[in-house]
Amino acid sequence: MSSDLNVQPTPPEQSGWQGAIARRFQFDFYQTNLKIEVLAGVTTFMTMAYILVVNPIILGSAIFLNQPQDLFAQIAFATAISAAIGTFCMAFFANYPFGLAPGMGTNAFFAYGVVLGLGIDWRLALSCVFVQGIVFMILTFTDIRRLLILAIPASLKHATAAGIGLFIAYIGLAGNIDQGGAGLILADAAGGTAKTALGSLTEPNTLMAIAGLFITAALIVRQVRGALLIGIFATALLAWILGVSPWPQGFFALPPLPVDIAGQAIVGLQNLNAGNFLDWFAVLLVFLFVDIFDTIGTLTGVGMRAGYIGADGELPRANRALMSDAIGSTVGPLFGTSSVTAYVESVAGVTEGGRTGFTAVVIGALFLISLFFIPLFSAIPAFATTPTLVIVGAMMLAEVREIRWGDMAEVIPAFLTVFLIPLTFSIAEGLAIGFIFYPVVKTFQGKASEVPIATWRSPQFLCCALCL
């Protein structure tokens, strides 16, 4: 009998290139399909696309001096390329729907804290980020980063997810009007006891964000597929029609190669000497702390939302995901941008049903395509993404249901994590505070034996890092 009779025929819907993609990314296992994954990838990209404009503005403020006039476009090129490479690594190596790009927060620290604040040359600062990426790889090879994920108690994992939800909603609501943000939450200028206040409801940006929120909410409750993405475009289109934001000035442009910034991280290493080594090393430690816990917090929070993390508290293929992040952190400074990391906005695609690396393939491909359409994406106002960020934040807040509210030793650290992530504007710092409180409060409860050894040891490092 021919051995060909033992070959199972490929179902019609699984044949051809679509079938190859489905098998490669395990669509059946994750109960998804090509349409869902593509839509999820586009949605995530649209919530991340602001980085193509914001990152060049932030980094450019530190390195524009005596640089070519087209430096903005060069940094945008470096941003898109490094984001695509990191995201493709996440797609093919870890099979996760997470997008990666130069991180918000770390880019601001790079520009305002290190280069402008400490006076460290931007090339030397890039070398610091480059070495940090290499250290990430070493820590991943030695399994330390994966063990840190395991060391986070279940209550803090759920709290991190909820805190991230509040964080991204806060980002959407508190955007600066001068930079195209919604301005629904502003710093209180009245000098009262409140630190923040409700923005003016007469501002066009604010009104557009509110209108977009109503539109997106209506689509969500009607269970319209692609509601988040439609909401972004609908809000932007409404703003263009009403003249609140200018129409795109163009759709296509050839970006210049980053010839003035690529490879400068290596040049910076050559400028390292005894006189600047201590400052350089201190900055390296801060970058390490922030990026490690930002990444762990993001992977944990989004992983919780996607249902990857089970009762054992472990993220499957964690080391592969962390290695993808480490590769991005190393590649970014070589092209001329700050550290690349997993993006919390990935939860937007997860909410749309994205569950495999093909979502990340779409995200990475769109970053490459965006190189030629920066004028179009730069025309989408920041407030157009506010409805998506708010609604995704509301969805993520549901994670608090999994916290054991009858046990105050679980509740107090979890509450601090949820509360401080948005208020400190940092996933890393919010998680760190909760991580420090958890073993101490459990000890007060008389249950120190329930705290893993790794959890006990981590606060010692965190306390030192927070004091830098």
Helices and strands as residue ranges (DSSP letters): G 3-6, G 12-14, H 16-24, H 27-30, H 34-48, H 51-63, H 71-89, I 90-94, E 100-102, H 106-108, I 109-115, H 122-141, H 144-151, H 154-173, G 177-179, E 185-187, E 196-198, H 204-221, H 227-242, H 264-270, H 277-306, H 318-335, E 340-342, H 346-351, H 357-370, H 374-377, G 382-385, H 386-396, G 397-402, H 408-423, H 427-444, G 448-450, H 453-466
